[in-house]
Amino acid sequence: MNRVCIVFSAILFFLCTCQTHAQEGNKMFQGFDGGMMVHAGYLQGSIAALQYQAKGATFGLGGVARAHLGKHWMIGGEGYVSTLSQLKNGSYIKYGWGGLLGEFYWAFKHVMPYIGVTVGGGAGTYLLMFEGDRTNWLPEPDAVFHKQTFMAIDPFIGCDFIVSKSVHLTLKADCLHSLSHGKLLMPMGPRFYFGCIFYH
């Protein structure tokens, strides 16, 4: 059901975009941009299979590339890696994911606010090392390593600060929502981005 909704939304977005440009009578392709962003966020949730509560700040890096369609639309792709350190012993929860995005933006003299959504997926890697078994009957460290894939949808809002025609600084906030279910914690929560985007 989720996949059907995603495909339907993508087709609807494409048709609306084509209709907009047909009405405006403008050249569809208006250039492209791309750049890198650092981000920080917060993740909290229970891993029932391990009876463990994960929480803390996440940090990561990623990038985006987009094509400009007409005066207000952009489509493209983005991808990021977010890491949550745990237990102060090298344990971590890491998500690598990416997807296709669509944005609507307004360009003013010095700022360019935008809103959009990304649909995609990725994989989570979980390495948790406990000091001895949690039932206290084994002295050896108890380690759990697991990977699982997921599908996700990620609405976002942000603003570019126009340094020059070719260079923008950008601030963005999103809230990643997993569309999949797994044995361990799925990515879900807010993140904040800062980066530099190059326009051509």
C-alpha positions in Angstrom: 0.0 0.0 0.0 2.8 2.4 0.9 4.5 1.8 -2.4 1.3 2.4 -4.4 0.9 5.8 -2.6 4.5 6.8 -3.3 4.2 6.0 -7.0 0.8 7.8 -7.3 2.3 10.9 -5.5 5.3 10.9 -7.9 3.0 10.7 -11.0 0.8 13.5 -9.6 3.8 15.7 -8.9 5.1 15.2 -12.4 1.7 16.0 -14.0 1.2 19.1 -11.9 4.7 20.3 -12.8 4.1 19.9 -16.5 0.8 21.7 -16.3 2.4 24.6 -14.4 5.1 25.1 -17.1 2.6 24.7 -19.9 0.6 27.6 -18.4 3.6 29.8 -17.8 4.9 29.2 -21.3 8.5 29.2 -20.0 11.4 27.0 -20.8 11.2 24.0 -18.5 14.9 23.5 -17.6 16.3 26.5 -15.8 19.7 25.2 -14.5 20.8 23.0 -11.7 22.5 23.1 -8.3 24.3 20.9 -5.8 26.2 21.0 -2.6 27.0 19.5 0.8 25.4 19.9 4.2 26.2 18.9 7.7 23.4 18.1 10.0 22.5 17.4 13.7 19.3 15.9 15.1 17.8 13.8 17.9 16.7 10.2 18.0 14.9 8.4 20.7 13.2 5.0 20.8 12.9 1.6 22.4 14.6 -1.5 21.0 12.2 -4.1 22.4 14.2 -7.1 21.3 17.2 -5.9 23.4 15.2 -4.2 26.2 17.2 -1.1 25.4 16.2 2.6 25.2 18.3 4.5 22.6 18.4 8.2 22.7 20.8 11.1 22.0 22.1 13.5 19.4 22.8 12.4 15.9 25.4 14.0 13.6 26.2 13.5 9.9 27.0 14.7 6.4 25.4 14.4 3.0 24.6 16.2 -0.2 22.0 17.2 -2.7 21.7 17.7 -6.5 18.7 19.3 -8.2 17.4 20.4 -11.5 15.4 23.7 -11.7 12.1 23.5 -13.6 10.5 26.9 -14.4 10.4 29.6 -11.8 9.4 27.7 -8.7 10.1 23.9 -8.9 13.2 21.7 -8.3 13.5 18.0 -8.6 16.6 15.8 -7.8 18.1 13.6 -5.2 19.8 13.7 -1.8 21.6 11.3 0.5 22.9 11.4 4.1 24.5 9.4 6.8 23.5 10.0 10.5 25.3 8.5 13.4 24.1 8.2 17.0 26.9 7.2 19.5 25.8 5.0 22.4 27.1 3.6 25.7 30.4 5.6 25.5 32.3 2.5 24.3 32.2 2.7 20.5 28.7 1.5 20.2 26.6 3.3 17.6 23.4 3.4 15.6 24.0 4.6 12.0 21.6 5.3 9.2 22.6 5.8 5.6 19.7 6.8 3.3 18.8 8.8 0.2 15.9 9.4 -2.2 14.2 11.5 -4.9 13.0 14.9 -3.9 10.6 17.6 -5.1 10.7 21.2 -3.9 8.7 24.4 -4.4 10.6 27.6 -3.8 10.2 31.4 -3.8 13.2 33.5 -5.0 13.6 37.0 -3.5 16.5 39.4 -3.6 18.6 38.0 -0.7 16.7 34.9 0.5 15.0 31.8 -1.1 12.6 29.9 1.2 11.6 26.4 0.1 9.4 23.5 1.1 9.5 19.9 -0.2 9.5 16.2 0.4 12.0 13.4 -0.2 10.9 9.7 -0.8 13.5 7.0 -0.6 15.1 4.4 1.6 18.3 3.2 3.1 19.8 0.9 5.7 20.5 1.0 9.4 23.6 -0.4 11.1 23.4 -1.2 14.8 26.5 -2.1 16.9 25.8 -2.2 20.7 28.4 -3.6 23.1 27.2 -4.2 26.6 29.5 -4.9 29.6 28.6 -8.5 30.3 25.3 -10.2 29.8 22.3 -8.1 31.0 21.2 -11.1 33.1 24.7 -11.0 34.9 25.4 -14.7 34.5 28.1 -14.3 31.7 31.2 -12.2 32.4 32.0 -11.7 28.7 30.9 -8.6 26.8 27.5 -9.0 25.0 27.6 -7.4 21.6 24.8 -7.0 19.0 25.5 -6.2 15.4 22.6 -6.0 13.0 21.6 -4.4 9.6 18.2 -3.7 8.3 16.7 -1.8 5.3 13.9 0.6 5.4 11.7 2.9 3.2 11.1 6.5 4.3 9.4 9.8 3.6 11.0 13.0 4.6 9.1 16.4 4.5 11.4 19.4 4.9 11.4 23.2 5.0 14.3 25.6 4.6 15.8 28.8 3.4 18.7 29.8 1.1 20.7 32.9 1.9 21.9 34.3 -1.4 25.6 35.2 -1.2 25.9 35.5 -5.0 24.2 34.2 -8.1 26.3 31.1 -7.9 26.7 30.5 -4.2 24.0 30.1 -1.5 24.2 29.2 2.2 21.3 27.1 3.2 19.5 26.2 6.5 17.0 23.3 6.5 14.9 21.3 9.0 13.3 17.9 8.3 11.5 15.1 10.1 12.3 11.6 8.7 9.5 9.1 8.9 10.2 5.4 8.4 7.6 3.5 6.3 9.0 0.1 7.3 8.9 -2.0 10.4 11.9 -3.9 11.7 13.2 -5.7 14.8 15.4 -2.7 15.8 14.8 1.0 16.0 13.8 2.6 12.8 14.8 6.2 11.9 12.3 8.8 12.9 12.9 12.3 14.2 13.9 15.9 13.4 17.3 17.1 12.0 18.7 20.5 11.2 21.1 21.2 8.3 23.6 23.8 7.3 25.5 23.8 4.1 26.7 25.5 0.9 24.9 25.1 -2.4 26.4 26.0 -5.8 24.1 27.1 -8.6 24.6 27.0 -12.3 
